[in-house]
């Protein structure tokens, strides 16, 4: 079996590695326990988390043991990495609820049977930590001068870094030390924006215990021109179907830039690399075939085969001018609410096709709103209950965004 580092490199995951030769040998010699942290800033994972999850899955398939660390403790502080302002403070109850939501999602991607993977929560050891003991045991080994040069603090230093956030690197490093003691964990993985924090954790183990410990970062999901992928009209591209519907999720990948297709196939699917390269080499109109494969495969992994099939069929019927499909985001309209306000502007905003009635008004004025295939030209247009019966009223913004209004019975 190929060394998993070779697999991750071929598929485009690897960014930075400490002591690469030593880690390569360790992964070759036997099962290695590694961890990846997930701070519960929301009750769902988003597409940015999907890269490390896929990498964790590749590593597990190669025989290594993943620990999915929920940041129930570190979320009380907030990671300053990549942030220009202090993160919003959350209550313990909110964090605990977010952890539960994320834990349920993780089971779709990793095999937790028979201890093959584990979910752990740093709230178990951080929330009751004795601060004086922590400073003497861990803080004494950190150089403030060195910490201030870390990339994760640079942006915050310009606007003001709080002492609360300054503790984050120590806490994350302590997580690694704790997992090293409890589970024999010797590798921390994560996004490349975590490099400074991860270096400190590996260094803490090496200095305190005199044992090998490694940091391994994955590339962030960026477009070919360097922008972050996963941003939609409604914000982040969530893995929770209640936040981003399977149809919207499918459509996002169906409509990415041609230049990003091969990269995304390698990172976000388990297709063999020969097939990834074949699809990525398609040109002209044929690249759409590769995009359909990408959209289907990613949606299948995140939402299941049935939802992927529905999304694929919905897209085919809509773009082919055919019938409606239940996979298109649908809003039920209460007859009483419709009687009170039947303006199309209102319901375009209510269903989420536009963020506000003002935005809907601008969309109509620009000729970008359609009912079915018919362009809406009247800003004061109203809808009737009859239009919402049966398959409902299909609204379209531009060429790619659809919503269906259906009368509630």
N, C-alpha and C positions, 0 to 999 in steps of 0.2 A: 504493500500500500504506500502511495506517495506521502511524503511528509506534508502535514496540513499547511505549513508555511508556504510550500510550493503551490498548493491549491489556492490559498488565499492570494498569493501574489499573482498567479495566472488570471484569477477572476477580478483583479483590480482593487482588492481591499486594503492592502498594506500601505501605511504611511511612514511610521517610525517604529524602530525596535531597539531596545537596549540589549547589548551583548548578544547580537543575533546568532553568532556561531554556537554559543553555549545553549541558547534557547532551542536552536535547531536540533542539537544533540539530545537535549532533555525530552523534546517531543518525539524524537526517534526512539528513545530507549523505553518509553513506557507511558502509561496514562498520566496525564498532568492535570491537576486541579487548577482552574482559573476562574476569575470572576469579572463581571461587568456590572457597573453600578447604574441604577435608574432612579433619579430623583423624582418623586411623585408630585410634580407641580400641577398635574391635572389627573383626572380619573381615567385617562386613556393614554396609550402610547400613540405617537404620531410617526410619520414616515421617517423622520430623522433618527428614531430609535431602531428602525427596521434594518439598517446596515449592520450595527453590532449584533442584532438578533440573528441575522442570517450568518454572520461570521461565527457566532456561538454555535449555531446548528452545524456548520461545516466541521467545527472542531469536535463537537460531540460525535458526529458520524465517524470521525477519525479515531474515536476511542477515548477522548479526553472528557473530563467532568466539569460542566459549567455550574457556577454559582451565580444566580441572578440576585444581586444585592439591591433591595429596596431601601431608598434613602429616607426612611422615616425619621431619622435623627438629623441628617445633614440638611434636609428640607426645612428644618426649623431655622437654619442660618441662611441658606441660599447661596448657590454657586455664582461667584462674580465673573466666571469665564465668559468672555464675549459680550458682557453687559456694560452699558454706559451708566446705568442707574441701579440703585438697590432694588432687588427683587421684592415683589409684594409679599408681605408677611402672612403666613397661613396659620390657622389654629391647629392644635393637635388632632382635633376631630376631623377637620378637612383633610389633613395629611393621611390619617388612618383610612378614611374613605377612599382616597385616591390610591393608596397602596392596594386595597382590596380589588379595585377595578383593574389595576395593572396586573395583579397576580393571576386573575382569571384569563387575561389575554395571553400571558406567557405560555400557558399550557398548550396553545395551538402550535407553538414553534419549537418547543423543546420537550424531550422525553423525560418526565420526572419519575417514572416507575423504577422501583428497586434502587433508589439512590443514584440513578444515572445523572440526575441534575437536582439542584436544590434551590429553593427560594429562602433567602435570609434577609433580615431587616436590621439595619444598624441602629434603629431605635432601641433594640434590646440591650445594647451596651453603651450608647452615647447619652441617652436621656438621664441615666442615673450616675453618670461619671462624676467622680470627685475632681473638681477643677484644679485644685492645688496638686494632687497626685498626678494628674494628667500633665500639668506644666512641668513638674519635676522629671517625670518619666519620659515624656515625648518632646515637650517644648524646648527643653535644654539642648536637644540635638538639632534644632533648626536655626539657621542663620537668617536674621532679618534682612541683612544686606542682600543675600542671595534671593530671598523670597521676593523682594521688591523688584528684582530684574525679571521675574517670571511673567510670561506672556499673559497669563490669566488675570494679572493685576494691573497691567499697563493702562488699559482703557479706564479703569475705575480710578486710578491715581489722578487722572486729569480732572475729574469732576469731584473727587473726594471718596476715598476708600474707607469704609467704616471698620472699626476694630472687630465688629461682629463677623464681617466677611473675611477679614484677615485670618480668622481662625479656620476657615474652610479647608485650606490645604492641610493643616495639621489633622483635622478630623478625618479627611479622606485617607491620609497616610496611615492614621491609626486603624481605620477599617482594614486596610491591607494587612497590617501587623496582626490584628485580631483574627482575621480569616486564615492567616498563616499558622497561628497557634491552634485554632479550633479545627481546621479542615485540611491542613497541609497545603494551602493554596500558595502557589509560587508565581503566578502570572496575573497581572491586571490588564484587561483590555478595555477599550473605549474609543470614543471619537477623538480625532487629532487635536481638537480644542482643549482636551484634557491632559495634554502631554506634560505640562509643568507639574500638575498635581500628581500624576502617575509616577513621574521620575522621583518625586519626593517620597512616595510610598515605598517604591522598590529600594531606594537608598536607605530609608529608615530600617528596613529588615536587614539589609546587608551590614549596616553599622551596628545595629543593636544585637543581632543574632549571629552575624558572621556567616550567613547562609545566602545561597543564590536566590534572587527574586528578579522578576522581569516586568517590563512595561511594553505593551504592544498596542499601537494605535491604528485605527482604520480611517480611511479617507472620508471626509464629509461628502454628503450627496449634493454635488454642485452641477450646474449646467456647464456646457462647453465654454461659455464665456464667463464663468466664475460666480454666477448667482446661485443662491441656495434654492434647491428644488423642494417642492412640496407645499408651495403657497397657492391657495385657491382664492376665489372671490370671497369666501366666507372665513378665510384664515388658513390655519394649518390643515394638512391632509391627514386626518385622523384614521386610526385603525379600527375605531369603534363605529359600527354601522349606523348608530344613532346620531353620530356627529358628522360623519361623511358617508353617504349611502354607497352601497356597492356599485351602483351605476355611476355615480360621480367619481368614485375611485377608479373604476375602469376607464372612464372617459379621460381622466387626467393623463394616464399612461398612453392612451390611444392618440393623444394630441401633443406629445412631447416633440421637441425639435429632432430632426433627422440625425443631427450630429451626436445626440445623446443615447440613441437606441442601443448600440452595441454595449456601451458601458453599463447601462441599466439592465440589460439582459444578463450580463456577467455577475452583477452585484445582487440583483433582486430576484433571480430565479435559480433553479437547480438544473437548468438545461445544460447538456454537455457543451464544453467550450468549442468543439468543432461546429456544433449547430449555432452557437452564439456568434461565431465569426462568420458563418455562412449568412445568417440573417442580417448581421451588421453590415455586410458588404453589398447588400441590395441597393439599387439606385433608382432614382426617379419614382414613378408611381408604385413600384414593387416594394419600396420601403414601408408602405402602409401594411403589407402582409406581416412584416416584422413587428410593427407597432401593435397589430392585433394579437400576435402571439405574446408579446410582452404584457399587454393589458390583461389578457386572459390568465396567463401564468401567475402574475402577481396577485390579481384578484382572487384566484383559486387558493393561493397560499394564505392570504389574509382572511378571506371570507368563506372559503369552502367552494367546492366544485359546483354545487347547485346555484349559488349566487353568481358565480362567474359565468355560468351558462346563461342565466337570466339577463345579466348585464350585456353579454355579447349579443344575445338575440334582440334585446331592446335597442341597442345601438344600430344593429343591422336593419331593423324595421323602421326606426326613425329616420336614418339617413337614406333609406331606400324609399321613404315616403309611405311606408306601410302602416299597419295598425299600432295602437298603443301597446305598451307593456307595463305590467305592475312594477318593473324594476326602475322605471323613471320616477324620480322623487315626486311623491304625490301628497297633496294637501286636501284634507277633508273640509268642506265648507258647510257650516251650519246654516240651514235655511233662514233662521231668525237673524243671524249676523249679515247674511246676504241682503235680506229685506231692509236692514238698517243702513247698509252701505254697499251698493252694487257697483261702485266705480271700479273699472279695470285697474286703475292706478293703485287703489288700496290693496287689491288681491295680488297684484304683481309684487308688491312689497311684503304682504303677509306670507306668501309662499316662499320668500327668500330669493326669488329671481333677481330682485334689486334690493339694495339695502334700505331704501326709503322711497316714499312717494315722489320726492323731488328727483331722485335718481331715475325713477320710472318715467317721469315726465320728460326728462332730458333724453332718455332712450327712445321714446316715441318720436320726439322732435327730430332725432337723428336718423329715424327710419330703421331702428334696430330691434323692434319688438314685433313678433309675429304670433298670430293665432293659427296654429297649423302651419300652412304655407302662405297665409295671407298677411301681408304687412298691415300693422295697425297705424292709422294716420290721424285718428281722432283722439286727442288728449282727454276728452270728456266721455269716451266710450264707456258703456255699462255692460254688465253681463247678466244673463237671465238664468233662472233655475234649469230651464230646458237645455241650455248649452252644457250644463254640468252633469246631466244624467248619462246613463250608460257608461261609455268609456271615458267620459269626462272631457274637459277642455284642455287642449295641449298648448302651452305657451312656450315660445322659444325666444331667447335673447341671442342675437347674432347667429352664428352657425353651430355653436357647440353646447349651449346651456339650455336645458329643458326643465319644465315643471308641468305637472298635470293637476288640474283642479277638479275634484269629484264631489258631487252633492252628497252630504251626509244623510243617511236614511234613519 
